[in-house]
Amino acid sequence: MSRQRFENQVVFVTGGSSGLGAETCELFLQEGATLFVTDIAERDILKRFGSEKTFFQQCDVSKPEDCEKAITACIERFGRLDVLFHNGARLGGISTVVDHDVTLFQEVINTNLCGLFYLARVAIPQMRKQGKGAIVSTASTAGLAGDFGLCSYSAAKAGLVNLTRTMALDHAQEGIRVNCVCPGYMITPMTVPFKENKKVYEVLLESIPMHRGADPKEVGRAVLFLASDDASYITGQALVADGGWLAHSGGPNFIKHMAPQVRNPPLSN
Ligand SMILES: NC(=O)c1ccc[n+]([C@@H]2O[C@H](COP(=O)([O-])OP(=O)(O)OC[C@H]3O[C@@H](n4cnc5c(N)ncnc54)[C@H](O)[C@@H]3O)[C@@H](O)[C@H]2O)c1
């Protein structure tokens, strides 16, 4: 039996019915959590997890009223809220700012970034009452460095990283820890278009030192760590899980492309 780090704890999840969200829900359940799962769409999540320890409510995180309703419903149903995992997001379009649709830009910011603000302002008072709480968001490597064409997504995820830091400072003395994970490339429905484009996929894998995308559970385990007491002295952090992607300066692979005798000339004295 796995560790039961979330026994008697209530975990609220956004974007929980697909990809990383759904896989992380499974990990939380295995560790004893009771789940309040939300998403803009249900996608048979209750069929997958059963309704014994999982409740689903539709919630569009770009809408403050949906966020307030969902957090309130969670507290009313279970009487507590221990972990808020804000994971719901959309990629938006891939284009320069000149070509980016204004409404789409606003929607991506509203979903990926503002969602945390809308949720946290209702969740934190309950965590404060309980004297403890953990908030984890899914940011991205795109929030720590730029990516070509991802103007709305990168801006939103960078905002999420810094909102995480600010909230961590503001609530540290109340026992509420706030962190985020920054995945690189994960194999999920969001990234299907990358996988389907042979050229893009080849370049993508080549750029990742581990030469593979993450199974979402590999990132989910980082989420559980940050949400658990194992991370009791960790707050305000952006934990990167990217197969070594951001460790690279972007420079050429000298070892791969230069002959050993050129790379290692004989020492002259
Ligand atoms: N897949 C990757 O390579 C990758 C890399 C870095 C970060 N991320 C982040 O990981 C998280 C999970 O994404 P994923 O890869 O599992 O993709 P996914 O598309 O499988 O999951 C995203 C989920 O968010 C939900 N969602 C979208 N808009 C929403 C809204 N307005 N309100 C509520 N829910 C909404 C979707 O319905 C979906 O269930 C996202 O925050 C994403 O930005 C993904």
The ligand as an SDF file (V2000), in Angstrom:
LIG
                    3D

 44 48  0  0  0  0  0  0  0  0999 V2000
    1.3580   19.0520  -21.6840 N   0  0  0  0  0  0  0  0  0  0  0  0
    2.4460   19.7860  -21.5240 C   0  0  0  0  0  0  0  0  0  0  0  0
    3.4840   19.5650  -22.1740 O   0  0  0  0  0  0  0  0  0  0  0  0
    2.4630   20.8880  -20.5030 C   0  0  0  0  0  0  0  0  0  0  0  0
    3.6760   21.5280  -20.2390 C   0  0  0  0  0  0  0  0  0  0  0  0
    3.7410   22.5090  -19.2640 C   0  0  0  0  0  0  0  0  0  0  0  0
    2.6090   22.8330  -18.5520 C   0  0  0  0  0  0  0  0  0  0  0  0
    1.4220   22.2020  -18.8230 N   0  0  0  0  0  0  0  0  0  0  0  0
    0.2850   22.5520  -18.0080 C   0  0  0  0  0  0  0  0  0  0  0  0
   -0.2130   21.3750  -17.4040 O   0  0  0  0  0  0  0  0  0  0  0  0
   -1.5810   21.5810  -17.0560 C   0  0  0  0  0  0  0  0  0  0  0  0
   -2.3940   20.3960  -17.5090 C   0  0  0  0  0  0  0  0  0  0  0  0
   -2.4040   20.3660  -18.9180 O   0  0  0  0  0  0  0  0  0  0  0  0
   -2.3880   18.9970  -19.7280 P   0  0  0  0  0  0  0  0  0  0  0  0
   -1.1140   18.9440  -20.4550 O   0  0  0  0  0  0  0  0  0  0  0  0
   -2.7860   17.9080  -18.8290 O   0  0  0  0  0  0  0  0  0  0  0  0
   -3.4970   19.2980  -20.8210 O   0  0  0  0  0  0  0  0  0  0  0  0
   -5.0190   18.8550  -20.9240 P   0  0  0  0  0  0  0  0  0  0  0  0
   -5.5620   19.6320  -22.0660 O   0  0  0  0  0  0  0  0  0  0  0  0
   -5.1150   17.3730  -20.9660 O   0  0  0  0  0  0  0  0  0  0  0  0
   -5.6430   19.3430  -19.5580 O   0  0  0  0  0  0  0  0  0  0  0  0
   -6.0260   20.6700  -19.3360 C   0  0  0  0  0  0  0  0  0  0  0  0
   -7.3490   20.6370  -18.6090 C   0  0  0  0  0  0  0  0  0  0  0  0
   -7.7150   21.9870  -18.3120 O   0  0  0  0  0  0  0  0  0  0  0  0
   -9.1000   22.0990  -18.5720 C   0  0  0  0  0  0  0  0  0  0  0  0
   -9.4810   23.4840  -18.8440 N   0  0  0  0  0  0  0  0  0  0  0  0
   -9.2100   24.2390  -19.9370 C   0  0  0  0  0  0  0  0  0  0  0  0
   -9.7900   25.4390  -19.8240 N   0  0  0  0  0  0  0  0  0  0  0  0
  -10.4310   25.4400  -18.6300 C   0  0  0  0  0  0  0  0  0  0  0  0
  -11.2260   26.3820  -17.9550 C   0  0  0  0  0  0  0  0  0  0  0  0
  -11.4950   27.5990  -18.4810 N   0  0  0  0  0  0  0  0  0  0  0  0
  -11.7360   26.0570  -16.7560 N   0  0  0  0  0  0  0  0  0  0  0  0
  -11.4840   24.8310  -16.2070 C   0  0  0  0  0  0  0  0  0  0  0  0
  -10.7510   23.8910  -16.8060 N   0  0  0  0  0  0  0  0  0  0  0  0
  -10.2310   24.1950  -18.0040 C   0  0  0  0  0  0  0  0  0  0  0  0
   -9.3460   21.2070  -19.7770 C   0  0  0  0  0  0  0  0  0  0  0  0
  -10.7260   20.8810  -19.9310 O   0  0  0  0  0  0  0  0  0  0  0  0
   -8.4750   20.0160  -19.4470 C   0  0  0  0  0  0  0  0  0  0  0  0
   -9.1660   19.0590  -18.6820 O   0  0  0  0  0  0  0  0  0  0  0  0
   -1.9740   22.9030  -17.6870 C   0  0  0  0  0  0  0  0  0  0  0  0
   -1.8840   23.9040  -16.7050 O   0  0  0  0  0  0  0  0  0  0  0  0
   -0.9180   23.1160  -18.7310 C   0  0  0  0  0  0  0  0  0  0  0  0
   -0.7560   24.4750  -19.0600 O   0  0  0  0  0  0  0  0  0  0  0  0
    1.3310   21.2410  -19.7770 C   0  0  0  0  0  0  0  0  0  0  0  0
  1  2  1  0
  2  3  2  0
  2  4  1  0
  4  5  1  0
  4 44  2  0
  5  6  2  0
  6  7  1  0
  7  8  2  0
  8  9  1  0
  8 44  1  0
  9 10  1  0
  9 42  1  0
 10 11  1  0
 11 12  1  0
 11 40  1  0
 12 13  1  0
 13 14  1  0
 14 15  2  0
 14 16  1  0
 14 17  1  0
 17 18  1  0
 18 19  2  0
 18 20  1  0
 18 21  1  0
 21 22  1  0
 22 23  1  0
 23 24  1  0
 23 38  1  0
 24 25  1  0
 25 26  1  0
 25 36  1  0
 26 27  1  0
 26 35  1  0
 27 28  2  0
 28 29  1  0
 29 30  1  0
 29 35  2  0
 30 31  1  0
 30 32  2  0
 32 33  1  0
 33 34  2  0
 34 35  1  0
 36 37  1  0
 36 38  1  0
 38 39  1  0
 40 41  1  0
 40 42  1  0
 42 43  1  0
M  CHG  2   8   1  16  -1
M  END
$$$$
